[in-house]
Amino acid sequence: LIIFLFLMEADRRGKGWALWAWLPLYVIWLNLHGGFLLGLGLLAVYCGQQFFLTFLAEKSFLHSLKAVKRPIWFFLATGLLTLANPYGTDYIPYIWHAVTLDRTPFIPEWRPLWQVSWPALWLWLCSLAVVLYAAGKKGLGQEPGLFIIAATAWFALWHYRHLSIFGVAWMCYAPLYLENTPLGDLINKFWRENSRLVAAVFVIIGLAGTFYAVRNQFWQIRIPITAEEGKEGVPVYPAGVVGYLKDRKFSGNLMVPFSTGAYVSWHLYPEVKVSLDSRFEVAYPVETVAESQRFYGAAEGWRETLGKYRTDAVLIPRGSNLDRAMAENTGGMGQRASLPWVCVYVDDGFSLYLRSDLAEKFPSVDRRGKPIPARFP
């Protein structure tokens, strides 16, 4: 994205090579990550911005259209280059399906900003206030990239996941907007007159960050494995359950939550097949993901889901609705009750239930309150 913004700014300044450099960059982006759509979309925004600013200055529709003829041709070429992928034309309907898919019920970071983080929303508002202040002081014509700022801000407002994209665009353009404004002059004056103080503050921040990183042993990659750590909004990984199943050479089908399937597969495939992983619509029907979410929420019909598939074991996050429901319908560790499932393993992050006919071969293990070694991944 940063390279893209650099090339658009170079083109705006009349560098003829910039849009040509964009085309191979787009092909690389296209074949590395689905976020390539951001480049295509922002190129369209760039074309609209150039048209608007030219029209604002010259009040001629035809002349403004002629001024953006070259970037429009490159936009069309970019669209055609989307076919330069391993799937050809089949990729287009998939991308359309992926873009129009509502992910908010499944993935929190796709929710609107105000539903995820109020501090982030206030930061978003303050950053926009800076842009609006500069626009009021200098005028729209003096703010290149303003349309890109507006587009990314809109995406960020509706999807927390896109806040970083807005942050990148803002950092690329906002300092330029503030130049030659009273606030910008005040910042520059303070920086010049207090250069030693500013340098000292940054040195202290750097040292504090280094001390914090060393104190937390940043070279040791640790993963969260307890329900308490999950309350901080981070994924929790079933390291204890994986170790239990691996040590006892378990082989079969394991029902897993959305966020843990990839971790389980990494360690236990091919002996263990998971019900789901976080590739989402790339590998699984959306209905399957929704069904899994309802199951782990112990919503109506969860019992039917439990018996619907050839499931040998169920991995359940501790403290979840399903954890409570299963405990109420079974007799606890190693005990049978109304459901033909037995809890054979429990720790501070997960419980593991096996079908009663399999449970007899597996000892009951309770590791609550005990340390569990976990490596990544």
Salt bridges, closest charged atoms under 4 A:
GLU9 OE2 - ARG12 NH2 2.56
GLU9 OE2 - ARG13 NE 2.95
ASP11 OD1 - ARG70 NH1 3.04
GLU58 OE1 - HIS63 ND1 2.57
GLU109 OE2 - ARG161 NH1 2.44
GLU228 OE2 - LYS231 NZ 3.17
ASP277 OD2 - ARG279 NH2 2.93
GLU281 OE1 - ARG103 NH1 3.01
GLU291 OE2 - LYS308 NZ 3.09
ASP312 OD1 - ARG355 NH1 2.38
ASP323 OD2 - ARG318 NH1 3.60
ASP357 OD2 - ARG355 NH2 2.78
GLU360 OE2 - ARG336 NH2 3.43
ASP366 OD2 - ARG368 NH2 2.54
